[in-house]
Amino acid sequence: YTPEDLGFFTFFISIVGLFALIATLRYELAIIFSKEDKDAANVVSLSVIIAFAISSLLFILLVCYRIFLSGTFPLSPLLSQWIFLLPVLVFLLGLANIFQNLMIRIKQFRNLSVSRIINSLGNNLTSLFLGLLSIGAWGLMIGNLAGTFVFVLFLGFWLYRSGHLNTRDANRSSMLGLARKFKDLPTSNTLQSVMEAMQNYGIIYLAKVFFSSSVVGFYALSIRVLQAPLWLIGNAIAQVYMKDASERFNKNENLEELLLKTIKLSALVALPVLITLLICGPWLFALVFGSPWREGGVYAQILAPWMFFDFIRYSIAPSPLIVGRTRSMFHISVFGNIIMITCFCIGGWVFRDVKAGFLLLSVFMSIYAIGVILWIRKIV
């Protein structure tokens, strides 16, 4: 795949990611926080209904766009072909989030890890095979669809066969009551999650505005490499932390010891990646992906410090939600977005150099991530 292929694909997937965040209005988190299994079953049903409704609404809006507005506001040919995959992927990711949180509730971390490996194999092997056929960015898209579908299918089948995907206890009055009980999730946590996501997706949008799709492609590969441990290990750390911290909080136990243990573990995991990329990032990228991708290694080298501290922040990110400080976290996330936009705009407008933008971003977002970690320790 070329940097342009990866750039187009990443831009589209970043749009999918934003919609997927609000696919269930964040009610899937209440699956973990519910004390009774009956309540969790009702939240599962509520979340699936919301995900289907939002995906259907998105499909209707896209049909209206295609009929009435596509001539006035045209998309690129590739994005125009992919547009109706948006609601499909949003619904699949909504189901994936629901099933993952149900697996966390019942502490099936081993099967959750297996499902991630299956997802990764389905995605990457399909993308690799189609890449050898030289079908361009469509290979990346089909690979992503295949991996996501297999991931959801595996989790759904296991939960159904084990009897944990139980909707017999679900009823309309209970779902409405739980929707009111956890109303802070759609009203506060959804906005806060979108703000946090914009710290990553916003860079993609700004890179496309100021520079080109190939720059987005280089950035996308560097982030893929930097966040590989975040997906495989950081997600697991964060999910185990969220489950244990929720249980301790419900029992009025102190969370600080668990928090510090999680911070130390995250730092230990991320440190070798940071050191390796700082020393030989460009050389490694050229060796593994080919000399045209060396620029991605330069970006990874610059962004590595930020990814290190953000990895630690991500591992303990559920803390504000657990202790009821989501509104404060929302304001902090807005501040983080202002930093991100300012740094990249200076790089694009003032210096007209993407590396300058990434350097500013890495320095100031590292400081921001450290500040968030210290604030989380304080509230815990």
Secondary structure, DSSP 8 states (H G I E B T S, - for coil): --HHHHHHHHHHHHHHHHHHHTTTTTGGGHHHH-SSHHHHHHHHHHHHHHHHHHHHHHHHHHHHIIIIITTTS---HHHHHHTTHHHHHHHHHHHHHHHHHHHHHTT-HHHHHHHHHHHHHHHHHHHHHHHHTT-THHHHHHHHHHHHHHHHHHHHHHHHHHT-S--TT--HHHHHHHHHHTTHIIIIIHHHHHHHHHHHHHHHHHHHHHS-HHHHHHHHHHHHHHHHHIIIIIHHHHHHHHHHHHHHHHTT---HHHHHHHHHHHHHHHHHHHHHHHHHHHHHHHHHH-GGGHHHHHHHHHHHHHHHHHHHHHHTTTHHHHHT-HHHHHHHHHHHHHHHHHHHHIIIIIS--HHHHHHHHHHHHHHHHHHHHHHHHHH-
